[in-house]
Amino acid sequence: MPGSANLNIMMKAARKAGRSLVKDFREVENLQVSMKGAGDFVSRADLRAEEILKETLMEARPNYGWLAEEGGGEDGKDPTRRWIVDPLDGTTNFLHGLPHWAISIALEHKGEIVAGVIFDAAKEEMFYAEKGEGAWLNDSQRLRVSGRSRMIESIFATGLPFGGRADLPETLQDLARLLPATAGVRRWGSAALDLAYVAAGRYEGFWERRLNAWDLAAGVILVKEAGGLVEPLTPGKNIVEDGEVICANEPIFDQFAKTIRKG
């Protein structure tokens, strides 16, 4: 599906950074790794990928703002548009040699996400969407959320707290309510790909708290454009700013959200 000039720039940047990450992934045991915090690692590969993304995106659109995991935020001359970028979502998977990680790029316009790209370079899967244009995988596969309508036949994804995070009790309560009513819950370590998989109908739903804007911005528009429902976990909050989200296909959403929000 041919997209806008901005979407093509985003995909070009993702592929370029993806080539760099795949090369480093093959040599993951030799990477120099430093600690950013408990359970939160950063590597030279991560930083190099962000440099590639920033150079490509900002060269094409020098007036746009910038927000990324490693480099922080910068205001642009155009205050209405901003790139929101995660150069490597699933860093811990990457550093353990697990091929489940992605590059996530979103474009925000006047506070709304209008385009998103999630590139799983290890599997050569490019998920992308633009407002009003649907969600797509690679060159021509239209994405649709799952058509399942029964919770007991559905699988869901989330993140699990690590490194002593304070939200462990809350998450365990979520799981205690949800697991008996479903076909299972998956924790694969990349919120961006969890959202992309909901858009692709591979999961029926996803929820998580304490995410960052770059973790979920691109995935939110993918799910919406694939026909899914997306809301903040706490009604009235802002998904991107507050970092909490719940999404699912329409037949399942109300029951799923009710189950998670009981706490």
RODREN-663545 format. One record per residue (C-alpha): x, y, z negated. Coordinates in nm, 2 decimals. Each point is the difference from the previous one (the first is absolute). Example, Ala and Ser with C-alpha at 12.3 -4.5 7.8 and 13.67 -1.06 7.14 Angstrom:
MARDREN     px     py     pz
MARDREN   1.23  -0.45  -0.78
MARDREN   0.14   0.34   0.07
END
This chain:
MARDREN     px     py     pz
MARDREN   0.00   0.00   0.00
MARDREN   0.16   0.33   0.10
MARDREN  -0.01   0.25  -0.29
MARDREN   0.06   0.36  -0.05
MARDREN   0.35   0.16   0.02
MARDREN   0.03   0.00  -0.38
MARDREN  -0.09  -0.37  -0.02
MARDREN   0.25  -0.09   0.26
MARDREN   0.27   0.20  -0.19
MARDREN  -0.09  -0.19  -0.31
MARDREN   0.03  -0.34   0.17
MARDREN   0.33   0.09   0.16
MARDREN   0.14   0.11  -0.34
MARDREN  -0.13  -0.32  -0.16
MARDREN   0.16  -0.22   0.26
MARDREN   0.33   0.18  -0.02
MARDREN   0.01  -0.03  -0.38
MARDREN  -0.12  -0.36   0.02
MARDREN   0.30  -0.10   0.22
MARDREN   0.23   0.14  -0.27
MARDREN  -0.18  -0.18  -0.28
MARDREN  -0.01  -0.34   0.18
MARDREN   0.38   0.02   0.06
MARDREN   0.05   0.07  -0.37
MARDREN  -0.25  -0.27  -0.10
MARDREN   0.21  -0.26   0.17
MARDREN   0.29   0.10  -0.22
MARDREN  -0.20   0.07  -0.32
MARDREN   0.24  -0.18  -0.23
MARDREN   0.27   0.25   0.09
MARDREN  -0.21   0.31  -0.06
MARDREN   0.12   0.24  -0.27
MARDREN  -0.30   0.04  -0.24
MARDREN  -0.05   0.25  -0.27
MARDREN  -0.26   0.02  -0.28
MARDREN  -0.26   0.27   0.02
MARDREN  -0.20  -0.13  -0.29
MARDREN  -0.13  -0.32  -0.14
MARDREN  -0.11  -0.23   0.28
MARDREN   0.04   0.28   0.25
MARDREN   0.30  -0.03   0.23
MARDREN   0.15   0.21   0.27
MARDREN   0.26  -0.10   0.25
MARDREN   0.20   0.15   0.27
MARDREN  -0.23  -0.15   0.25
MARDREN  -0.30   0.18  -0.15
MARDREN   0.18   0.34   0.01
MARDREN   0.13  -0.06   0.35
MARDREN  -0.35  -0.08   0.13
MARDREN  -0.14   0.32  -0.16
MARDREN   0.27   0.20   0.17
MARDREN  -0.09  -0.15   0.34
MARDREN  -0.37   0.07  -0.06
MARDREN   0.06   0.36  -0.11
MARDREN   0.23   0.08   0.29
MARDREN  -0.24  -0.15   0.26
MARDREN  -0.32   0.15  -0.14
MARDREN   0.13   0.34  -0.10
MARDREN   0.18   0.04   0.33
MARDREN  -0.32  -0.05   0.18
MARDREN  -0.21   0.21  -0.24
MARDREN   0.23   0.23  -0.18
MARDREN  -0.28   0.22  -0.15
MARDREN  -0.17  -0.29  -0.18
MARDREN   0.04  -0.06  -0.37
MARDREN   0.16  -0.31  -0.14
MARDREN  -0.06  -0.24  -0.29
MARDREN   0.20  -0.32  -0.04
MARDREN   0.09  -0.25  -0.27
MARDREN   0.38   0.07  -0.02
MARDREN   0.03   0.36   0.13
MARDREN  -0.30   0.16  -0.18
MARDREN  -0.21   0.27   0.15
MARDREN   0.06   0.31   0.22
MARDREN  -0.24   0.26   0.11
MARDREN  -0.03   0.07   0.38
MARDREN  -0.05   0.32   0.19
MARDREN  -0.34  -0.16   0.09
MARDREN  -0.16  -0.03  -0.34
MARDREN  -0.29  -0.21   0.14
MARDREN   0.20  -0.31   0.12
MARDREN   0.23  -0.23  -0.19
MARDREN   0.18  -0.33   0.06
MARDREN  -0.04  -0.25  -0.29
MARDREN   0.26  -0.27   0.03
MARDREN   0.11  -0.32  -0.17
MARDREN   0.32  -0.13   0.17
MARDREN  -0.02  -0.34  -0.16
MARDREN  -0.31  -0.11  -0.18
MARDREN   0.09  -0.33  -0.16
MARDREN   0.35   0.08  -0.10
MARDREN   0.02  -0.28  -0.26
MARDREN  -0.11  -0.26   0.26
MARDREN   0.26   0.14   0.24
MARDREN   0.28  -0.03  -0.25
MARDREN  -0.10  -0.36  -0.08
MARDREN   0.00  -0.10   0.36
MARDREN  -0.38  -0.03   0.02
MARDREN  -0.13   0.11   0.35
MARDREN  -0.30   0.20  -0.13
MARDREN   0.07   0.37   0.01
MARDREN  -0.09   0.29   0.22
MARDREN   0.05   0.36   0.11
MARDREN  -0.30   0.23  -0.07
MARDREN  -0.06   0.33   0.17
MARDREN  -0.31   0.22  -0.04
MARDREN  -0.09   0.34   0.14
MARDREN  -0.20   0.23  -0.22
MARDREN  -0.20   0.29   0.14
MARDREN  -0.17   0.25  -0.24
MARDREN   0.01  -0.26  -0.28
MARDREN  -0.14  -0.28   0.21
MARDREN   0.19  -0.30   0.14
MARDREN  -0.06   0.01   0.38
MARDREN   0.25  -0.26   0.12
MARDREN   0.19  -0.29  -0.14
MARDREN   0.26  -0.26   0.10
MARDREN   0.12  -0.30  -0.20
MARDREN   0.28  -0.20   0.17
MARDREN   0.09  -0.35  -0.12
MARDREN   0.33  -0.02   0.18
MARDREN   0.08  -0.35  -0.12
MARDREN  -0.31  -0.14   0.17
MARDREN  -0.02   0.26   0.28
MARDREN  -0.35   0.11  -0.10
MARDREN  -0.08   0.37   0.06
MARDREN  -0.33   0.11  -0.17
MARDREN  -0.12   0.34   0.10
MARDREN  -0.31   0.22  -0.01
MARDREN  -0.12   0.35   0.07
MARDREN  -0.31   0.17  -0.12
MARDREN  -0.29  -0.09   0.22
MARDREN   0.20  -0.23   0.23
MARDREN  -0.01  -0.33  -0.19
MARDREN   0.28  -0.21  -0.15
MARDREN   0.23  -0.21   0.21
MARDREN   0.27  -0.27  -0.02
MARDREN   0.29   0.01   0.25
MARDREN  -0.10   0.10   0.36
MARDREN  -0.36  -0.09   0.03
MARDREN  -0.15  -0.20  -0.29
MARDREN  -0.29   0.19  -0.16
MARDREN  -0.01  -0.04  -0.38
MARDREN  -0.33  -0.08  -0.18
MARDREN  -0.05  -0.07  -0.37
MARDREN  -0.11  -0.34  -0.10
MARDREN  -0.36  -0.10   0.06
MARDREN  -0.03  -0.22  -0.31
MARDREN  -0.28   0.09  -0.23
MARDREN   0.04  -0.23  -0.30
MARDREN   0.25   0.07  -0.28
MARDREN   0.07  -0.37  -0.06
MARDREN   0.13  -0.03   0.36
MARDREN   0.21   0.31  -0.02
MARDREN   0.36   0.07  -0.09
MARDREN   0.13   0.33  -0.14
MARDREN   0.33   0.16  -0.05
MARDREN   0.15   0.22  -0.27
MARDREN   0.33   0.09  -0.17
MARDREN   0.11  -0.14  -0.33
MARDREN   0.18   0.22  -0.26
MARDREN   0.37  -0.08  -0.04
MARDREN   0.28   0.12  -0.22
MARDREN  -0.21   0.08  -0.31
MARDREN  -0.25   0.23   0.17
MARDREN  -0.28   0.10  -0.23
MARDREN  -0.29  -0.10   0.23
MARDREN   0.05  -0.37  -0.05
MARDREN  -0.30  -0.05  -0.23
MARDREN  -0.23   0.18   0.24
MARDREN   0.12  -0.21   0.29
MARDREN  -0.05  -0.32  -0.19
MARDREN  -0.35   0.10  -0.08
MARDREN  -0.07   0.07   0.37
MARDREN   0.13  -0.35   0.08
MARDREN  -0.20  -0.17  -0.27
MARDREN  -0.32   0.15   0.14
MARDREN   0.08  -0.05   0.37
MARDREN   0.17  -0.33   0.03
MARDREN  -0.29  -0.22  -0.10
MARDREN  -0.22   0.16   0.27
MARDREN   0.24  -0.02   0.29
MARDREN   0.21  -0.23   0.22
MARDREN   0.31   0.15  -0.14
MARDREN   0.22   0.31  -0.06
MARDREN   0.33   0.06   0.17
MARDREN   0.30   0.21  -0.11
MARDREN   0.24   0.03   0.29
MARDREN   0.19   0.31  -0.11
MARDREN  -0.08   0.26   0.26
MARDREN  -0.31   0.23  -0.05
MARDREN   0.04   0.13   0.36
MARDREN  -0.03  -0.35   0.14
MARDREN  -0.28  -0.09  -0.24
MARDREN  -0.20   0.28   0.15
MARDREN   0.10  -0.09   0.36
MARDREN  -0.12  -0.36  -0.07
MARDREN  -0.34   0.12  -0.12
MARDREN  -0.03   0.20   0.32
MARDREN   0.10  -0.31   0.20
MARDREN  -0.26  -0.22  -0.19
MARDREN   0.27  -0.22  -0.16
MARDREN  -0.11   0.11  -0.35
MARDREN  -0.36   0.10  -0.09
MARDREN   0.12   0.27  -0.24
MARDREN   0.28   0.17  -0.19
MARDREN   0.03   0.21  -0.32
MARDREN   0.29   0.15  -0.19
MARDREN   0.08   0.27  -0.25
MARDREN   0.31   0.22  -0.04
MARDREN   0.10   0.02   0.36
MARDREN   0.17   0.29   0.17
MARDREN  -0.13   0.20   0.30
MARDREN   0.26  -0.17   0.23
MARDREN  -0.11  -0.35  -0.11
MARDREN  -0.36   0.04   0.12
MARDREN  -0.05   0.30   0.23
MARDREN   0.04  -0.19   0.33
MARDREN  -0.19  -0.30  -0.12
MARDREN  -0.31   0.20  -0.10
MARDREN  -0.07   0.12   0.35
MARDREN   0.07  -0.35   0.14
MARDREN  -0.27  -0.15  -0.22
MARDREN  -0.25   0.28   0.07
MARDREN   0.05  -0.02   0.38
MARDREN  -0.03  -0.38  -0.01
MARDREN  -0.35   0.04  -0.16
MARDREN   0.09  -0.05  -0.36
MARDREN  -0.11   0.21  -0.31
MARDREN   0.26   0.17  -0.20
MARDREN  -0.05   0.19  -0.33
MARDREN   0.21   0.11  -0.30
MARDREN  -0.03  -0.25  -0.28
MARDREN  -0.12   0.27  -0.23
MARDREN  -0.29   0.19   0.18
MARDREN   0.08   0.36   0.06
MARDREN   0.38  -0.04   0.02
MARDREN   0.21   0.05   0.30
MARDREN   0.15  -0.32   0.15
MARDREN   0.32   0.15   0.13
MARDREN   0.07   0.24  -0.28
MARDREN  -0.10  -0.23  -0.29
MARDREN   0.14  -0.32   0.14
MARDREN  -0.29  -0.24  -0.06
MARDREN  -0.21  -0.17   0.26
MARDREN  -0.26  -0.27   0.06
MARDREN  -0.11  -0.12   0.34
MARDREN  -0.18  -0.28   0.17
MARDREN  -0.23  -0.09   0.28
MARDREN  -0.36   0.15  -0.03
MARDREN  -0.18  -0.33  -0.10
MARDREN   0.23  -0.06  -0.29
MARDREN   0.10   0.35  -0.12
MARDREN  -0.28   0.07  -0.25
MARDREN   0.04  -0.33  -0.19
MARDREN   0.38   0.01   0.01
MARDREN   0.01   0.36  -0.12
MARDREN  -0.25  -0.07  -0.28
MARDREN   0.21  -0.30  -0.11
MARDREN   0.32   0.21  -0.02
MARDREN  -0.16   0.31  -0.15
MARDREN  -0.16  -0.18  -0.29
MARDREN   0.31   0.07  -0.20
END
